[in-house]
């Protein structure tokens, strides 16, 4: 039996996490507007670090378990943890951007997937489905529900659309540490798992594949790709569970 040590946040601590979340999302919005053919993920990495410095925030990923970059940039069949490169994006690509910061002792973490130029109808549907599945999961993040209710809502939405849920990587609690208990799978059974309480703060992050769910890690020890070469999309928000329901902290 898994025993989670879940740290509840006070209203004052959630205020500080709201500040962190706002900064994360501001920077992701800046990056999203820059994604176009000819841009490289190395360019986006540099800009993300500059934007964080302007706001006196620390990039949370750089150096975390020796991760070498501030921004995770995962194009096309890369699922998560892609390393920035000098390869130019081309029309038809999709690009997942995952970014986190630390400020005033608390973290914010979010991810978006962005189309590059004109993308296929299938790629567009994958992006839309992944984002909508995130909000389906967030709707279940209310006191009295179970962790499995979040997982089941994401999985059921995705599979009805004909896509698959990555099972090897999951969402997580977040606070003073970037990754806290509990783990939050994007698949599971409703009514199962820990009971949700006000003060919990989760990074909910569906990673959804075009084809099969299986993934593997490349020789760089970081980049996760689909085993079958199919596309993958990723969306994430930091979400506080409150007595009034879920509050998305990673927004402006």
C-alpha positions in Angstrom: 0.0 0.0 0.0 1.4 3.4 -1.0 1.4 6.0 1.8 1.6 9.5 0.6 2.9 12.4 2.6 0.8 15.3 1.2 1.6 18.8 2.4 -1.4 21.0 2.7 -0.8 24.7 1.8 -2.3 27.6 3.8 -4.1 30.4 2.1 -1.0 32.5 2.5 1.1 29.9 0.9 -1.3 29.5 -2.0 -1.1 33.3 -2.5 2.7 32.8 -3.0 2.1 29.9 -5.3 -0.4 32.1 -7.3 2.5 34.6 -7.8 4.8 31.8 -9.1 2.1 30.4 -11.3 1.3 33.8 -12.9 5.0 34.2 -13.8 5.2 30.8 -15.3 2.1 31.4 -17.5 3.2 34.9 -18.5 6.5 33.4 -19.8 4.8 30.5 -21.6 2.5 33.1 -23.3 5.6 35.0 -24.5 7.1 31.8 -25.9 3.9 30.7 -27.6 3.8 33.9 -29.6 7.4 33.3 -30.8 6.8 29.8 -32.0 7.0 29.8 -35.8 8.9 28.2 -38.7 12.6 29.1 -38.5 12.8 29.5 -34.7 14.8 27.0 -32.7 14.1 25.6 -29.3 17.5 27.0 -28.3 16.1 30.5 -29.0 13.1 29.8 -26.8 15.3 28.4 -24.0 17.4 31.6 -24.0 14.3 33.8 -23.9 12.6 31.8 -21.1 15.7 32.3 -18.9 15.8 36.0 -19.7 12.1 36.5 -18.9 12.5 34.7 -15.6 15.5 36.8 -14.7 13.4 40.0 -15.5 10.9 38.8 -12.9 13.6 37.9 -10.4 12.5 34.2 -10.5 14.7 31.2 -10.6 14.2 28.6 -13.4 13.2 25.5 -11.5 14.3 22.9 -14.0 17.9 23.9 -14.7 20.1 21.7 -12.5 17.2 19.7 -11.1 18.6 16.2 -11.0 21.3 17.7 -13.3 18.8 18.6 -16.1 20.9 21.0 -18.2 18.2 23.5 -19.4 15.7 25.9 -18.1 12.9 24.9 -20.6 11.8 21.4 -21.8 11.2 21.6 -25.5 9.6 18.4 -27.0 8.7 18.5 -30.7 6.5 16.0 -32.6 7.1 12.4 -31.2 9.0 13.7 -28.1 6.7 13.3 -25.1 8.5 15.2 -22.3 11.9 16.4 -21.2 13.2 17.3 -24.6 16.4 19.3 -24.6 16.6 22.6 -26.6 18.5 22.3 -29.9 19.5 24.6 -32.7 17.3 22.7 -35.2 14.9 25.1 -36.8 11.2 24.4 -36.5 9.3 23.8 -39.7 5.6 24.2 -40.6 3.7 21.2 -39.6 5.6 20.5 -36.4 4.1 20.6 -33.0 6.1 21.7 -29.9 5.5 21.0 -26.3 6.9 23.6 -23.9 7.2 22.8 -20.2 8.5 25.4 -17.8 8.7 26.0 -14.1 10.0 28.7 -11.7 10.8 29.1 -8.1 10.1 32.4 -6.3 9.6 33.3 -2.6 10.3 29.6 -1.8 7.4 28.2 -3.9 7.2 26.7 -7.4 4.9 27.0 -10.4 4.9 24.5 -13.2 2.9 24.5 -16.5 3.1 23.2 -20.1 1.5 23.9 -23.4 1.7 22.3 -26.9 1.9 24.8 -29.8 1.3 24.2 -33.5 4.1 25.4 -35.8 2.7 27.1 -38.9 0.0 24.9 -40.6 -0.4 21.5 -38.9 -2.4 18.5 -40.0 -6.0 18.0 -38.8 -4.8 15.0 -36.7 -2.1 17.1 -35.0 -4.6 19.8 -34.3 -7.1 17.3 -32.9 -4.4 15.8 -30.6 -3.5 19.2 -29.2 -7.1 20.1 -28.6 -7.9 16.8 -27.0 -4.9 16.9 -24.7 -5.8 20.5 -23.5 -9.5 19.6 -23.0 -8.5 16.4 -21.1 -6.5 18.6 -18.7 -9.6 20.7 -17.9 -11.7 17.5 -17.5 -9.3 16.4 -14.8 -9.2 19.8 -13.2 -13.0 19.8 -12.8 -12.6 16.7 -10.6 -10.1 18.4 -8.2 -12.7 19.3 -5.5 -12.7 18.4 -1.8 -14.3 15.0 -1.1 -13.4 13.5 -4.5 -10.7 10.9 -4.9 -7.4 11.2 -6.8 -8.7 8.5 -9.2 -11.5 10.8 -10.2 -9.0 13.2 -11.8 -7.2 10.3 -13.5 -10.3 8.7 -14.8 -11.7 11.9 -16.2 -8.6 12.5 -18.2 -8.3 8.9 -19.5 -11.9 8.5 -20.4 -12.0 11.8 -22.3 -8.8 11.0 -24.3 -9.7 7.4 -25.2 -13.1 8.4 -26.4 -11.3 10.6 -28.9 -9.2 7.7 -30.1 -5.8 8.7 -28.5 -3.8 7.0 -25.7 -2.6 8.1 -22.3 1.1 7.9 -21.4 1.5 5.7 -18.3 5.2 5.9 -17.6 5.1 9.6 -16.6 2.5 11.3 -14.3 1.6 14.6 -12.6 2.6 15.4 -9.1 2.1 17.5 -6.0 4.0 20.8 -5.9 4.9 23.4 -3.4 8.3 24.2 -1.8 9.6 21.2 -3.8 9.0 20.9 -7.5 7.8 17.4 -7.1 5.9 16.4 -4.0 3.4 13.6 -3.1 1.1 12.4 -4.5 1.8 11.1 -8.0 -1.1 11.9 -10.3 -1.6 9.3 -13.1 -3.6 10.4 -16.1 -5.4 7.0 -16.1 -7.2 5.1 -13.4 -10.5 4.3 -11.7 -12.9 6.9 -10.3 -13.6 6.6 -6.6 -10.1 5.2 -5.9 -7.1 6.8 -4.2 -6.5 9.4 -1.6 -9.4 11.7 -0.7 -8.9 15.3 -1.9 -8.8 18.1 0.6 -8.6 21.9 0.5 -5.0 23.0 0.6 -3.7 20.3 -1.7 -1.8 21.7 -4.8 -1.2 19.5 -7.8 0.5 19.8 -11.1 -1.9 18.0 -13.4 -0.3 17.2 -16.7 -1.8 14.8 -19.3 0.7 13.5 -21.8 -1.2 12.1 -24.7 -0.1 10.1 -27.7 -1.4 9.9 -31.2 -1.0 6.1 -31.4 0.1 3.7 -28.7 1.0 4.7 -25.1 4.4 3.1 -24.9 7.5 5.4 -24.6 11.2 5.2 -24.2 14.1 7.4 -23.1 16.8 8.4 -25.6 20.5 8.0 -25.0 20.7 11.6 -23.6 19.0 10.1 -20.5 16.3 12.8 -20.7 14.3 13.0 -23.9 11.2 10.7 -23.8 9.8 9.7 -27.2 6.9 7.6 -28.4 8.0 4.0 -29.3 6.0 4.0 -32.5 7.0 7.5 -33.8 3.5 8.9 -33.4 3.0 12.5 -32.2 2.6 13.4 -28.5 1.1 16.5 -26.8 1.4 17.8 -23.3 -0.5 20.3 -21.2 -0.1 21.2 -17.5 -1.5 23.5 -14.9 -0.7 24.0 -11.2 -4.0 23.7 -9.5 -5.0 24.5 -5.9 -7.9 22.6 -4.3 -10.0 25.0 -2.4 -13.3 24.8 -0.5 -14.8 26.6 -3.5 -13.4 24.1 -6.0 -10.2 24.0 -8.1 -8.2 27.2 -8.7 -5.8 27.2 -11.6 -2.7 29.1 -10.3 -0.8 29.1 -13.6 -2.7 31.8 -15.3 -2.6 35.5 -15.7 
